Amino acid sequence: MSKLPPFGGTLSSVPESKASSDQLWTTRRLLAWMNRAFADKQIDAPRLCAEMLLAHVLGCDRLKLYTDPDRPASPLERSSLRELVARALKHEPIQYLIEEAWFFGLAFHVDRRVLIPRPCTEIIVEHVLQHARSHPGFGGTSGESLLIADVCTGSGCIAVALARHLAHARVIATDISRDALDVARLNAQRHGVADRIDLRLGNLLAPILEHPAAGRRAALSYICANPPYIPDNEWAKVEPNVRDHEPESALRGGPDGLAFVRPIIESAAPLLRSGGLLLVEIASVSADEVVALTTRLDAFDDVSVVNDAEGKPRTLIARRAH
């Protein structure tokens, strides 16, 4: 079997003789080559990244890569893949390269206008669904419309996932970026929930206060938020694929990381119905301060922070006091 060249070589440098199938650039060998190249550059989840890129170039799902592993790549496919791999090795996010990311089992369009949805943010969706389904008055199971706010919606991943899983839910999704709202609109349309998501331009909770259904007191069952929260002193430690490519305005949260988290917490209580939940993604280094801030308000009880898959405190969950 011919030895695959390192990334410094070109994919076309391997002969493709029909009589010598062991020299073909097949799906199997392209995956092995990319996996090794990504691992050498310490890119997270190298095998998954390889699968995502190759499936995108071939126009198939990832399962097809394994059901037809000996399929030879065409010259055009190799050329497209070579360009994408070169960009990925410079730490450009795979999700931006293929303009797609998965969140809560759903595919979302993403590009440089929005953050890439992450598994840790699924904590918010999971807790809302668990609470809504165990509290019929909140879950809309009796036909009652359920009103939710998604602050700093970005790609719309939280709003869309909740609308897809809660048939009677209506979501008010806000963002200060018009570009982000355009992406969120695409994703709401893609998943058939655009008629139940009201996208509003503005800062944090301000568009909700102006909303005819939510502007009155205690209208919301849930307020969800994934605001910018990286403290300034942590910015230099952020991985280059995030720091150099994702929108900085959606990541940095000021000197203590609470420039946006704090006003959300301080303004949320009057909009939440009794027993409603506030769920905010936060920086792990800010967890103690966030809990103290929320507890001091006396508007919430049962205040806690849920850990993410890495065991880091990640999501504030607080219940509106009765």
N, C-alpha and C positions, 0 to 999 in steps of 0.2 A: 504493500500500500504506500502511495506517495505521501511524503510528509507535508503537511500544510504549512505554508510560510507564515512567519510572524506578521503582525499588522503592517509593518513597514513594507511588505511586498504587496502586490496587487492581486486581487482575486483572479484576474484574467491570466496571471502568470502560470497557472496550472493548466496543462494541456487538457483538451476535452475531446479525446478520440473516442468515437463510438465503439471501437474495438477494445478499448481499455477503460472499462467502467470504473475501475478503482481510482482513476484520475479525475473523475467528474466532481464538480462542486455540487454535491447533493444537499438536500435539506439537512440530513444528519451531520454532514461535515461542516456546513455553514454554522449550525448551532454550536458545534464543538469549538470551532474557531472563534466565534464571537464570545462564547462563555469564557474561554481562556483569556481573550483580550480584555474583556471587562473585569475579570477577576484580577488580572495583573495591575489594572488601574484602580483597584479597590472601589469599584462601582457597586453600590448595594444591589443585591439580588441579581447577579450577573446572568444566571440562566433565564430568569423571567424576562429581563431586558432583551436578551437575545431572541426569545420567543416572540415578544411583542413586536420587535422590529421586523423579523422575518415574516410573521403573519401579516403585518401591514403591507410589506412589499409584495407578497404573493397574493394578497387579497383573499385570505382565508382565515378561519378561526384557528386558535392555537392547537386544538385537538387534531386538525388536519395535518399538522407538522409531524405527528407521530403515527398517523395512519398511512402516510405516504412518505416515509423518511428517505427513500432513495430517488425521489424526484429531482432531476437535475435543474439547476437555475439557468434561466436564459441570460444572454449577455446584458439585456436591458435590466433585468432584475438584479444581476450582480452589480451593475453600475449604480443603480439606485441604492442598493444596500451599502455599497462601499462608501457613498457620500454620507449616509445616515450614521454609519458606524464611526466615521471620522469625527462627526459632530458629537456623538455620544461619548467618545473617548476624551473629549474636551469638557466633559461634565454637563453638556446640554441635556436637560431632562428628556427621557424617552417619551414621556406623555406629550410634551410639546412637539417632538419630532413627528409623532403619529397623530397628534391633535385629538387624543382620546385618553380618558382615565376612567377607572372603575371605582364606584362608590356604592356601598350597600347593595351590591349585586346589579347595579345599573351602569351602563356606559354613558359617559358625559363628554361632550365636546369641551376641550380646554385649549387655550393658547396663552400667549404672554400677557393678555389682558387680565387674567385671573390666576389665583393660586391653584395649584394642583390639589384636588381632594385627597385627604389622607385617612388611613384606617382609624387613627385615634379620634377623628371627628365623628366617626360612626357611633361613638358612645352617646352623643346627644340624641341621635335618632333612636337608638335602642331604648334609652330611658323614657323618651316621650311615648314610644309605642307600648312599652310595658305598662306605663302609668295609665295611658288612655284606655287600654284594653281591660284593665282591672278596675277602672272607674267609669262606668257607663255614662255618667253625667258629663264626663270630659271627652270620652271617646266617640261620641256621636252615634253610638249603636242604637239609640232609640229614635234616630232620625234628626236629632238636634245638630245644628251646624256647629262645628268646632273651629274656633278662630285661633290661629297661631301666628306669631311674629318670628321672622328670621332676619336678624340684624347683621349687616355686613355679609350679604348673601353670596357675593363673588360669583362662582359658576352656577349657583343655585342648587348645589348638591343636597343641602339639608332640606330646603323647601320642597324640591321635587321628590326626594325620597319619602318625606312625610305625606305629601299629597298622594303619592302612589299607594301608600300603605294604609291611609286613613281616608276612606271613601267620602266621608262627610266633612272633611277638613277644608277650610279655606286658609290660605297663607298670605300674609303681608310680608313681602321680602324687600328689604331696603339695602341700598349701597350708595356711597358717595361718588362712585365711579359710573358714569354713563356707559362706558365700554363694558364694564363688568355686567351691568344689567342687560346689555345686548346679548352677552354670552348666556346669561341665565334664561333669557327669553327663548333662545335657541333650544336649550335643554328642556325647558318646560313644554315647548311644542313637540320636541322629539319624543317625550314620554306621555303625551296626551293629557297634561294637567294644566295647560296654559289658562284655561277658563277658571281655574280655582286658585291661581297665584296672581296676586296684585303686586307688580313690581313698581317700586317707588324710589325716586332719586332723592337723596338727602342724607344728612349726617345722623348716624346712629338711630335713636328713637324719634327724632323730630318728624319724619314722615308718618309715623304711626299716630302721633298726637294729632295730626291733621286729617287722619282717616275717618270717614263718616261712621264706620262701624266700631272702630277701636279708640277713637279720640275720647269717647266718654269713659268714665272710670270703670275699672274692673271688668273689661270686656274680653281679655285674652286668657286662654287656658294655659298657654305656654309662650315664653319668650326664649328663643334660642339665639345664640350669638357665637361667632368665631371671629372676633375682632383682631386687629394687629396687637401682638402682645410680647414680642421679643424685646427685652430691655437693652438699652444702648450698650451696656458693658458686656452683653452676650453676643453682640452682632458679629464680632470678629471670629467667633467660634462656630458660626453657622456654616454648614457644608457648602462648598462652592457651587454645587448644582442648584442650590436654593438661593444663596446670596447673590450670585452673578446673573441669574436668569429670571427668577420669579419677581413679581412687582413688589418693590421695597415698601411702598406705601401700604401694602396689605400685610406687612410682616412686622414692622418696627413699632413698638408701643411706648416710646419715650424713655426717659431716664430710668424709671422703675418698672417699665412694661405695663403700666396701668393707665396710660393716658386715655385709652378708649374703654378699657374694662371698668374703670372706676365710675364714669358717668352712666354706663349702662346699668350697673348695679344700683346706683343712687337714684336713677329715674324709673326703674322698672316696676316697683311695688304698686303705685297707683293704677297701673294699666292691667295688673293681673287680678283675676277673680280669686276669691278665697280658696285656698288649697291649690292654686295654680303653681306651676314650676318655672323657675328661672334657671336656665342651663347655659353656662358660658365656658368656652374653652380658654385656658389660661397657660402661662408659663409655669413650669414646675417650681422654679425658684421663687415665684410670687404667691404660692399656695397659702402660706400662713397669713400673709398680709391680706389676701383676698377673703379668707374666712373671717378674719378679725373685722374687716370693713363691713362685710355682709351682716355679721352678728350684731354689730353696734347699731345698725339701723332700726332694730326692733320690729321691722316689718316682715321679717322672715323667721321661720323656725325650721328645724331639721336641716341645718346647713352642713354640707359635707363636700369633700372633693374626691372624685373617683379617679383611680389610677388608670393609666393606659396599659397597653400590652407589655411595655418595658418596665412597668412598675413605678412609673413617675406620676405624681399628682397632676392631672390634666384637665378635669372638667368640674367646675363648680356646679352643684345642684342645690337649690334652695327653694323651700316651699313658702308660698305667701301665707302669712299667719291669718288665722280666722279672726 
